[in-house]
Amino acid sequence: PGDLPLFNSLLNYRHSDGDSLSPEASVAWAGIQLLSAEERTNYPLALSVDDLGEDFVLNAQTVVDIGA
């Protein structure tokens, strides 16, 4: 039906080498302080997988009224 979204969930896979920054990135961030950060989504269910090389982090965002 036309009133339903094409997708109702999102899987986001992000690969990085952990917290290591390149020398160029370190220079770019010099003197900058992060005050706040927020992740938002328009999907009722969003799962992000952060692959850090040795470990991984799962982050699930859901709407309050999602059922089991």
PyMOL CGO cylinders between C-alpha atoms (Angstrom):
from pymol import cmd
from pymol.cgo import CYLINDER

trace = [
    CYLINDER, 0.00, 0.00, 0.00, 1.07, 3.56, -0.70, 0.3, 1, 1, 1, 1, 1, 1,
    CYLINDER, 1.07, 3.56, -0.70, 0.81, 4.76, 2.89, 0.3, 1, 1, 1, 1, 1, 1,
    CYLINDER, 0.81, 4.76, 2.89, 3.39, 2.27, 4.25, 0.3, 1, 1, 1, 1, 1, 1,
    CYLINDER, 3.39, 2.27, 4.25, 7.13, 3.06, 4.27, 0.3, 1, 1, 1, 1, 1, 1,
    CYLINDER, 7.13, 3.06, 4.27, 9.45, 1.13, 1.98, 0.3, 1, 1, 1, 1, 1, 1,
    CYLINDER, 9.45, 1.13, 1.98, 11.56, 0.13, 5.01, 0.3, 1, 1, 1, 1, 1, 1,
    CYLINDER, 11.56, 0.13, 5.01, 10.58, 0.06, 8.69, 0.3, 1, 1, 1, 1, 1, 1,
    CYLINDER, 10.58, 0.06, 8.69, 14.00, -0.71, 10.17, 0.3, 1, 1, 1, 1, 1, 1,
    CYLINDER, 14.00, -0.71, 10.17, 17.61, 0.24, 9.58, 0.3, 1, 1, 1, 1, 1, 1,
    CYLINDER, 17.61, 0.24, 9.58, 20.87, -1.67, 10.11, 0.3, 1, 1, 1, 1, 1, 1,
    CYLINDER, 20.87, -1.67, 10.11, 23.98, 0.50, 10.10, 0.3, 1, 1, 1, 1, 1, 1,
    CYLINDER, 23.98, 0.50, 10.10, 27.42, -1.19, 10.08, 0.3, 1, 1, 1, 1, 1, 1,
    CYLINDER, 27.42, -1.19, 10.08, 30.41, 1.06, 10.78, 0.3, 1, 1, 1, 1, 1, 1,
    CYLINDER, 30.41, 1.06, 10.78, 34.01, -0.21, 10.70, 0.3, 1, 1, 1, 1, 1, 1,
    CYLINDER, 34.01, -0.21, 10.70, 36.85, 1.73, 12.28, 0.3, 1, 1, 1, 1, 1, 1,
    CYLINDER, 36.85, 1.73, 12.28, 40.19, 1.08, 13.95, 0.3, 1, 1, 1, 1, 1, 1,
    CYLINDER, 40.19, 1.08, 13.95, 38.92, 2.19, 17.34, 0.3, 1, 1, 1, 1, 1, 1,
    CYLINDER, 38.92, 2.19, 17.34, 39.83, 5.57, 18.75, 0.3, 1, 1, 1, 1, 1, 1,
    CYLINDER, 39.83, 5.57, 18.75, 43.02, 6.02, 16.75, 0.3, 1, 1, 1, 1, 1, 1,
    CYLINDER, 43.02, 6.02, 16.75, 43.06, 9.27, 14.75, 0.3, 1, 1, 1, 1, 1, 1,
    CYLINDER, 43.06, 9.27, 14.75, 45.34, 10.04, 11.86, 0.3, 1, 1, 1, 1, 1, 1,
    CYLINDER, 45.34, 10.04, 11.86, 47.82, 12.90, 12.39, 0.3, 1, 1, 1, 1, 1, 1,
    CYLINDER, 47.82, 12.90, 12.39, 45.74, 15.05, 10.00, 0.3, 1, 1, 1, 1, 1, 1,
    CYLINDER, 45.74, 15.05, 10.00, 42.56, 14.39, 11.99, 0.3, 1, 1, 1, 1, 1, 1,
    CYLINDER, 42.56, 14.39, 11.99, 44.33, 15.17, 15.27, 0.3, 1, 1, 1, 1, 1, 1,
    CYLINDER, 44.33, 15.17, 15.27, 45.44, 18.55, 13.90, 0.3, 1, 1, 1, 1, 1, 1,
    CYLINDER, 45.44, 18.55, 13.90, 41.92, 19.28, 12.62, 0.3, 1, 1, 1, 1, 1, 1,
    CYLINDER, 41.92, 19.28, 12.62, 40.41, 18.60, 16.08, 0.3, 1, 1, 1, 1, 1, 1,
    CYLINDER, 40.41, 18.60, 16.08, 43.07, 20.56, 18.02, 0.3, 1, 1, 1, 1, 1, 1,
    CYLINDER, 43.07, 20.56, 18.02, 41.39, 23.15, 20.25, 0.3, 1, 1, 1, 1, 1, 1,
    CYLINDER, 41.39, 23.15, 20.25, 37.87, 21.86, 19.58, 0.3, 1, 1, 1, 1, 1, 1,
    CYLINDER, 37.87, 21.86, 19.58, 35.78, 20.58, 22.48, 0.3, 1, 1, 1, 1, 1, 1,
    CYLINDER, 35.78, 20.58, 22.48, 32.71, 18.42, 21.90, 0.3, 1, 1, 1, 1, 1, 1,
    CYLINDER, 32.71, 18.42, 21.90, 29.86, 19.84, 23.99, 0.3, 1, 1, 1, 1, 1, 1,
    CYLINDER, 29.86, 19.84, 23.99, 27.04, 17.54, 22.97, 0.3, 1, 1, 1, 1, 1, 1,
    CYLINDER, 27.04, 17.54, 22.97, 26.18, 14.76, 20.54, 0.3, 1, 1, 1, 1, 1, 1,
    CYLINDER, 26.18, 14.76, 20.54, 22.89, 13.12, 19.63, 0.3, 1, 1, 1, 1, 1, 1,
    CYLINDER, 22.89, 13.12, 19.63, 21.96, 10.36, 17.23, 0.3, 1, 1, 1, 1, 1, 1,
    CYLINDER, 21.96, 10.36, 17.23, 18.48, 10.49, 15.73, 0.3, 1, 1, 1, 1, 1, 1,
    CYLINDER, 18.48, 10.49, 15.73, 16.51, 8.37, 13.33, 0.3, 1, 1, 1, 1, 1, 1,
    CYLINDER, 16.51, 8.37, 13.33, 13.13, 8.44, 11.62, 0.3, 1, 1, 1, 1, 1, 1,
    CYLINDER, 13.13, 8.44, 11.62, 12.89, 4.65, 11.68, 0.3, 1, 1, 1, 1, 1, 1,
    CYLINDER, 12.89, 4.65, 11.68, 10.90, 2.87, 14.43, 0.3, 1, 1, 1, 1, 1, 1,
    CYLINDER, 10.90, 2.87, 14.43, 13.86, 0.49, 14.85, 0.3, 1, 1, 1, 1, 1, 1,
    CYLINDER, 13.86, 0.49, 14.85, 17.50, 1.29, 14.10, 0.3, 1, 1, 1, 1, 1, 1,
    CYLINDER, 17.50, 1.29, 14.10, 20.44, -0.96, 15.00, 0.3, 1, 1, 1, 1, 1, 1,
    CYLINDER, 20.44, -0.96, 15.00, 24.00, 0.33, 14.63, 0.3, 1, 1, 1, 1, 1, 1,
    CYLINDER, 24.00, 0.33, 14.63, 27.00, -1.99, 14.79, 0.3, 1, 1, 1, 1, 1, 1,
    CYLINDER, 27.00, -1.99, 14.79, 30.34, -0.28, 15.43, 0.3, 1, 1, 1, 1, 1, 1,
    CYLINDER, 30.34, -0.28, 15.43, 33.18, -2.66, 14.52, 0.3, 1, 1, 1, 1, 1, 1,
    CYLINDER, 33.18, -2.66, 14.52, 36.23, -1.43, 16.43, 0.3, 1, 1, 1, 1, 1, 1,
    CYLINDER, 36.23, -1.43, 16.43, 38.60, -4.18, 15.27, 0.3, 1, 1, 1, 1, 1, 1,
    CYLINDER, 38.60, -4.18, 15.27, 39.05, -6.06, 18.56, 0.3, 1, 1, 1, 1, 1, 1,
    CYLINDER, 39.05, -6.06, 18.56, 35.55, -5.30, 19.90, 0.3, 1, 1, 1, 1, 1, 1,
    CYLINDER, 35.55, -5.30, 19.90, 32.19, -4.13, 18.68, 0.3, 1, 1, 1, 1, 1, 1,
    CYLINDER, 32.19, -4.13, 18.68, 29.42, -1.94, 20.07, 0.3, 1, 1, 1, 1, 1, 1,
    CYLINDER, 29.42, -1.94, 20.07, 25.70, -2.44, 19.44, 0.3, 1, 1, 1, 1, 1, 1,
    CYLINDER, 25.70, -2.44, 19.44, 23.38, 0.55, 19.66, 0.3, 1, 1, 1, 1, 1, 1,
    CYLINDER, 23.38, 0.55, 19.66, 19.62, 0.05, 19.31, 0.3, 1, 1, 1, 1, 1, 1,
    CYLINDER, 19.62, 0.05, 19.31, 17.21, 2.95, 18.94, 0.3, 1, 1, 1, 1, 1, 1,
    CYLINDER, 17.21, 2.95, 18.94, 13.48, 2.23, 19.14, 0.3, 1, 1, 1, 1, 1, 1,
    CYLINDER, 13.48, 2.23, 19.14, 10.30, 4.20, 19.44, 0.3, 1, 1, 1, 1, 1, 1,
    CYLINDER, 10.30, 4.20, 19.44, 8.72, 4.09, 22.89, 0.3, 1, 1, 1, 1, 1, 1,
    CYLINDER, 8.72, 4.09, 22.89, 5.60, 2.19, 21.84, 0.3, 1, 1, 1, 1, 1, 1,
    CYLINDER, 5.60, 2.19, 21.84, 7.32, -0.61, 19.87, 0.3, 1, 1, 1, 1, 1, 1,
    CYLINDER, 7.32, -0.61, 19.87, 5.83, -4.02, 20.66, 0.3, 1, 1, 1, 1, 1, 1,
    CYLINDER, 5.83, -4.02, 20.66, 7.62, -7.22, 21.61, 0.3, 1, 1, 1, 1, 1, 1,
]
cmd.load_cgo(trace, "trace")
